[in-house]
């Protein structure tokens, strides 16, 4: 299928050819933006670094409120966003939730821009 040039509305002359198909589909762009939006908050970046630095590989939500000086509902909200973005895994044990990094999530995140 041949693409026709775009006509300038004033001169009625060809001014440019339209761009090709986008490299990212709409759904793929939406998923990638979800990750970037999750990382765009300083508290969420700190939460990721705390969970990553934990020697056991996981952190209880009860241990994440003090370092951020935030209430438990706020921390839980930030953690949910990180889980929804595919960066953290959540495991409920009794009344507490434990969070760990999704294997390979940080490496995939680092490669998102390179894949554009």
Buried (B, 14 or more C-beta within 10 A) or exposed (E): EEEEEEEEEEEEEEEEEEEEEEEBEEEEEEBBBBBEEBBEEEBBBBBBEBBEEBEEEBBEBEBBBEEBEBEEEEBBEBBBBBBEBBBBBBEEEEEEBBBBBBEEBEEBBEEBEEEE
